[in-house]
Amino acid sequence: MYPLASLEQISCTPSAQDGIPRELEEDLRAQGCKLVHQAGILLKQKQVAVATAQILFQRFFYVSSLKQFGVADIGMGALFLASKLEECPLRMRDLINVYDLLLKRAAHMVRYASSPHPPIFHYEPMSYFGDTFYDMRDALVVSEMQILKRLGFNTSVTLPYGTLINYMRLLDLSGREDAVTRAWGYLNDAFQTPVYALYPVPTVVSAAILLTVRHLSIPLPSEPSNCWWELFDTDFEDVWSVCGFIMRLYRERPVEERTRVLRVLGKKEVRSWLEAHGSVPS
């Protein structure tokens, strides 16, 4: 059975209960998935493993709070676990080295966010026997264990790519390379949002197709008595909601908002932010 978040989990997430604003939670979830995606590229990991990791990551934060677990640690643990599930395991040291690079690059971006001419980032590898490596290794092991424990060892994931191909064929769009590419891109971007933990795959795929045909001005039957999305047993309100999640990723953000999330990638930083700002209702 494909697990989805319950109405109670959606209406008041564990992070919201701890006073973390909904917008900050969304930004942290998105940034955590970006780190997973970037790490997957640098490690030349299979897309199926990266996608699985992002879905497990999103599910985890419907049963756990960002105050208790940092997005960097959980993202690292999710990618390590997903690589095993998809039978393309990673070396622990390789994964830790890549995350160390990504986190140092994020710190560099924060440090020079207001500079008109920031210096080029140069990565200094961690010491082979330094404390940083052993701290990150321990965080990785604990994160993997916590994901399995808190998800009840239910790591079943259905990826959307096969469904997209079938739907595009049914709608006679498989010959439109621009349409297939754009819809595929929307599905990949959607991993930065919680939609795969909220809606069944047909709904998410239908949303990607809806955004595609509207941006490319491709006519499809949309009259009340003849709607193309009803072929896939999806509800328009749910499809439209998923479209909203995806399109919010592309909104213009001031520099301060874009860098704010980079300052709170760990649980200690989130706790410090809460102490400085107080509990903010969602």
C-alpha positions in Angstrom: 0.0 0.0 0.0 1.3 3.4 -1.0 1.4 5.6 2.2 0.1 9.1 2.1 0.0 11.7 4.9 -3.2 11.8 7.0 -5.4 14.9 7.2 -4.3 15.4 10.8 -0.6 15.3 9.8 -1.3 17.7 6.9 -3.3 20.2 9.0 -0.7 20.4 11.8 2.7 19.0 11.0 5.1 18.2 13.9 7.2 21.2 12.9 4.2 23.5 13.1 3.4 22.1 16.5 6.9 23.2 17.5 6.3 26.8 16.3 8.0 26.7 13.0 6.2 28.8 10.4 4.6 27.0 7.5 6.6 29.0 4.9 9.9 28.3 6.6 9.0 24.6 6.8 8.2 24.5 3.1 11.5 26.3 2.3 13.5 23.9 4.5 11.8 20.8 2.9 12.6 22.2 -0.6 16.2 23.0 0.3 16.7 19.5 1.8 15.4 17.9 -1.4 17.7 20.2 -3.4 20.7 19.0 -1.4 19.6 15.4 -2.1 19.3 16.1 -5.8 22.7 18.0 -6.0 24.4 15.2 -4.0 22.9 12.6 -6.4 24.3 14.5 -9.4 27.8 14.8 -7.9 27.8 11.1 -6.9 26.4 10.1 -10.4 23.7 8.2 -8.6 20.7 6.8 -10.5 17.6 9.0 -10.7 15.4 6.4 -9.3 17.4 6.4 -6.0 17.5 10.2 -5.9 13.7 10.4 -6.4 13.0 7.7 -3.8 15.2 9.5 -1.3 13.3 12.8 -1.8 9.9 11.1 -1.3 11.2 9.4 1.9 12.5 12.7 3.0 9.2 14.4 2.6 7.3 11.7 4.3 9.6 11.8 7.3 8.8 15.3 8.1 5.1 14.5 8.4 6.0 12.3 11.4 8.9 14.3 12.8 9.8 17.9 13.5 12.5 20.1 11.9 13.3 21.1 15.5 14.5 17.6 16.2 16.1 16.6 12.9 18.0 18.8 10.5 17.2 18.6 6.8 20.9 18.0 5.9 21.2 15.0 8.1 17.9 13.5 7.1 18.5 14.1 3.4 21.9 12.4 3.7 20.3 9.4 5.5 17.4 9.2 3.0 19.8 9.1 0.0 22.0 6.5 1.7 18.9 4.3 2.5 17.3 4.8 -1.0 20.5 3.8 -2.7 20.3 0.5 -0.9 16.6 0.1 -1.7 17.3 0.6 -5.4 20.3 -1.7 -5.3 22.8 1.0 -6.2 24.6 1.5 -2.8 26.9 4.4 -2.1 30.1 4.4 -0.1 29.5 6.2 3.2 32.7 8.3 2.9 31.7 9.5 -0.6 28.3 10.6 0.5 29.8 12.4 3.5 32.4 14.2 1.4 29.8 15.4 -1.0 27.5 16.7 1.7 30.4 18.4 3.4 31.1 20.2 0.1 27.4 21.2 -0.3 27.1 22.5 3.2 30.3 24.5 3.0 29.2 26.0 -0.3 25.9 27.0 1.3 27.8 28.6 4.2 29.8 30.5 1.6 26.7 31.8 -0.1 25.3 33.0 3.2 28.5 34.8 4.1 28.7 36.7 0.9 24.9 37.0 0.2 25.0 40.8 0.3 28.3 41.2 -1.6 28.0 42.4 -5.2 31.2 40.6 -6.2 31.4 37.5 -4.0 34.7 35.5 -4.2 34.7 32.2 -6.0 34.0 29.2 -3.6 37.0 27.0 -3.1 36.4 23.7 -1.3 38.8 22.6 1.4 38.3 18.8 2.1 37.9 17.7 5.6 40.6 15.9 7.5 40.5 12.2 6.9 40.7 11.5 10.7 39.1 14.7 11.9 36.0 15.1 14.1 33.9 16.4 11.3 33.9 13.1 9.4 33.0 11.1 12.5 30.3 13.5 13.5 28.7 13.3 10.0 29.1 9.6 9.9 27.2 9.2 13.2 24.5 11.7 12.0 24.2 9.6 8.8 23.7 6.3 10.7 21.2 7.8 13.1 19.3 9.5 10.3 18.9 6.3 8.3 17.8 4.4 11.5 15.3 7.2 12.4 13.8 7.2 8.9 13.1 3.5 9.0 11.8 3.6 12.6 9.5 6.6 12.2 8.1 5.4 8.8 7.4 2.0 10.3 9.8 0.4 7.8 7.3 1.2 5.1 9.6 2.4 2.3 7.3 1.6 -0.6 7.6 4.2 -3.3 5.9 4.6 -6.6 7.8 6.8 -9.1 5.8 8.8 -11.6 7.8 8.3 -14.8 6.1 5.2 -16.2 2.7 6.7 -15.5 3.6 9.9 -17.3 4.7 7.9 -20.4 1.4 6.0 -20.5 -0.7 9.1 -20.0 1.1 11.0 -22.7 0.5 8.2 -25.1 -3.2 8.1 -24.2 -3.4 11.8 -24.9 -1.5 11.5 -28.1 1.3 13.7 -26.8 4.1 11.3 -26.8 5.3 12.6 -30.2 5.7 16.1 -28.8 9.2 16.2 -27.5 8.8 19.6 -26.0 5.7 18.5 -24.1 7.3 15.3 -22.8 10.4 17.2 -21.7 8.5 19.9 -19.9 6.1 17.5 -18.1 9.1 15.4 -17.1 10.8 18.5 -15.7 7.6 19.4 -13.7 7.6 15.9 -12.1 11.2 16.3 -11.1 10.7 19.8 -9.7 7.7 18.4 -7.7 10.1 16.3 -5.6 11.0 19.6 -3.9 7.4 19.8 -2.7 5.5 17.4 -0.4 3.0 16.5 -3.2 4.2 12.9 -3.5 3.5 12.4 0.2 0.0 14.0 -0.1 -1.5 12.8 -3.4 -1.5 9.6 -5.4 0.8 9.5 -8.4 -1.9 9.9 -11.1 -2.9 13.2 -9.6 0.7 14.5 -9.6 1.2 13.3 -13.2 -2.0 14.9 -14.3 -0.9 18.2 -12.7 2.4 18.1 -14.7 0.5 17.5 -17.9 -2.0 20.3 -17.1 0.9 22.8 -16.6 2.5 21.6 -19.7 -0.5 21.9 -22.0 -1.3 25.3 -20.7 2.2 26.7 -21.1 2.5 25.2 -24.6 -1.1 26.1 -25.6 -1.9 22.5 -26.5 -5.7 22.0 -26.7 -7.2 19.1 -24.8 -10.8 18.4 -23.9 -11.7 20.4 -20.8 -15.5 20.8 -20.9 -17.4 19.7 -17.8 -18.8 16.7 -19.6 -15.6 15.7 -21.3 -12.5 16.4 -19.2 -9.2 14.6 -20.1 -8.1 14.3 -16.4 -11.2 12.2 -15.7 -9.6 9.5 -17.8 -7.1 9.0 -15.0 -9.7 9.1 -12.2 -8.3 12.3 -10.8 -10.2 15.3 -9.2 -9.5 18.7 -10.7 -9.3 20.4 -7.3 -6.5 18.0 -6.3 -4.8 18.4 -9.6 -5.0 22.2 -9.3 -3.6 22.1 -5.8 -0.6 20.2 -7.0 -0.1 22.8 -9.7 0.0 25.4 -7.0 2.7 23.6 -5.1 4.9 23.3 -8.2 4.4 26.9 -9.4 5.3 28.3 -6.0 8.8 27.0 -6.6 9.3 29.5 -9.4 8.2 32.6 -7.6 10.6 35.5 -7.3 12.2 35.7 -3.9 14.3 38.5 -2.3 17.9 37.6 -1.5 17.2 37.6 2.2 14.5 35.0 1.8 16.6 32.8 -0.4 19.5 32.8 2.0 17.4 32.5 5.2 16.9 28.8 4.7 20.6 28.2 4.2 21.2 29.5 7.7 19.0 26.9 9.4 19.9 23.6 7.7 20.7 21.9 11.0 18.5 21.2 14.0 20.7 23.4 16.2 20.3 26.3 13.9 16.5 25.8 13.8 16.4 25.8 17.6 18.4 29.0 17.7 16.1 30.6 15.2 13.1 29.6 17.3 14.7 31.0 20.4 15.4 34.3 18.6 12.0 34.6 17.0 9.8 32.8 19.6 7.1 30.3 18.7 5.4 31.6 15.6 2.0 30.1 14.9 1.7 28.5 11.4 
